[in-house]
Amino acid sequence: MINLNKQLRLAAKAAVALSLLAGAGQSAFAAGTAAGTAVNNRATVNYSVGGVPQGAIESSPTGNSTATGADTSFVVDNRVDFSLIEVSNNPGDPTLNPATAFPGQTGALTYFRLTNEGNAAQAFALTAANGGTLAGSFTGAGTDNFDPANLRVRVDTNNDGILQASENVATNNNIASLAADGTIGVFILGDIPLGQTSGDFATVSLTAVAAPDGNPAGTLTESASDTAGVDILFGDPGENNTETAADQYEVGAPALTVAKTSATVEDPFNGTTNPLAVPGAFVEYTIVITNTGTVPATDVAIADPVPTSTTFAPLRYNAGASDVRITVGASDTFCVAEAGGTDTNGDGCVVSGGALQVGAPALANVAPGAGNAVSIRFQVSID
């Protein structure tokens, strides 16, 4: 017969099985489990004595020897991590290069994209400044030689890369809440001094500081580790709550040259053959506007007084139907310059106050390049 005590000693080799009871409610982000998520589990120990299964024992944080234990819990902490890049004023264009601006422009735009790569919603305080360090992949950069005035920040709330009137308000200069994995565009607006010329560059930078969700004016600081509350860890490469990115404005400006010549085209004696500038002769003026700059000149208009001792000659072009001939490249347009000072047909030409005036729509833009030069011709007769 086997001794009972020996039998009990043999049975002391208990079989132990452990299983984890995982808590529910975890959310999956590309940035990881959401901050504040409670992670709960407990262990279960099963064993036998003398081949007889005994009651299971569940674990607890303080130790337990009964079938009912308690979860061991911790809360997922807040990993503050985000990126800020310049994206060339287009939400779908990753190219890093200067934004074009022109002299005297108010509210010239550069564009950035901020992405919350952490695991909790964050607020962000945004500030703009002159100067900064451009990304290594930035192309087309120039020497920073002027500062735009009146820099301000505006959030692209609908992420379309177009500054809406509803977005261009002073209160839209911070981000109250950006969800984990969320991304949003941000504009810097700057005013370009009127005296800048083509080829001038200005570097501007945007700084984003992570803040508590819903409070852009608040402060985030890293906290000591514990398992009860939501601690904060700065997870970006700089291990802080701040990111800065830079962009440039490149000034593009028209550079207009205006040349005016005259030629006698007809006299009462020789007609159009070797005409001379005698009383009764017709003289044609040709004004040529050439743009040697980098961007079109817009809203171009000319005023040319009809000189003393001459009279404006109507109906000298377009088979006697028009007063002024406008040529761009190989294309001609014509207009009638009403003598009464009122542009009754709305073609942009009129004689007012003794001067020929030509503007839109007959004359509007002068594009860069010699092939886009604009010629305006009209005739006078010698008194």
C-alpha positions, 0 to 999 in steps of 0.5 A: 500500500502506498503511504498517504503522505507519499501519495500527497507528495507525488500529487504536489506536481500541480499542472499550472495553466495561465490565460490572459483575459484582455480588456475591451475598448482599445482603438487602433490608430496608425500612430498606435493605441489611443492615449487614455485607453485602459489595458486590463488583464488577469492570470488564472492558475489551475492545479490538481492535487492527487489527480483531483482538479482544484478550484482555479485561482485568479490573480490580483495586483495585491495577491489573491488565493481565491477564484475571484481576483482583480485586473492588473491595469495600466493606461496608455500614455500620450506619445506626442509626435507630429511632423510639419513640412512645406508643401508648395501651396498645394495639398497634393504636391510634395515638391519643396520650392519657392512660392511666387509673389509679386511686388506690393502683393498683400497676403502672399501665400506659402503653404505647410502641412501638419500631421499628428503622428501621436496617439491622442488629439492635440491642439497646436499653437502656430507662429510665423517668423521671418528667416529659418532653415530650409529643408535639405530637399528644397529646390530653387532656393535663393539668398534671403534678401528681404523680409515680408511685412505683416506675417500671419498664420491661417489654418486651411480648415477644409484642406483644399490649399485655397485660402477662403474668406472664412479662413482668413480671419485673425481667430483662425491662427491656431489649431484647437484639436487635431485628431491622432493621424489627422493632417491639416494645411496651414498658410503663412500670409506675408505682404511683399514690399513694393520695391522688390524686384524679380529674383528677390527671395524671402525665407519665412518659417512656421513653428507649431507647438503641441498643446493640450487638446482643445487649448492651444494656449496650454503647455505640455510637459513630459511626466514621470511614469506611472500606470494610473494616469495618462503620462506624456512622452515627446516622441519626435526626433527632437524629443520636444513639443515643437516643430519648425519648417521653412519656405521661401517667397520668390519675387516675380515682377514684370519689367516694362519697356515702352518705345514710341516711334512715328512715321509719315504714312500719307501726304496730300501730294505724294499719297503713300509713296515717299510721303512727307510731314507737311500740313494735311499729311497723316503720321502714325505713332507706334507704341511698343510695350515689352515685358522683360520680367518674369510675370505678366503685367496686368491692368495695363493702360496707356494715355497719349496726348494728341500733340499740338498742331495735330488732330486725332485721325479716326477710321484709319484702320480695319478698312476704315472701321476702326481708330486704333490697331493693337498687335500682339505677335501676329494677332491684330485687334481694333477699337474705336476711340470715341471723341466725346470722352465716353467709351460708349461701346466698352472696347477700352478706347476713347479720346478724353481730355485731348489724349488717346486712352487705351485699356481693357479689354483692348489692352489688358496684360503684357506677358513676358518675352519679346514675342508677347510685345504689344504694339498700339498704333494710331494716326494724327493729321498735321494741321 
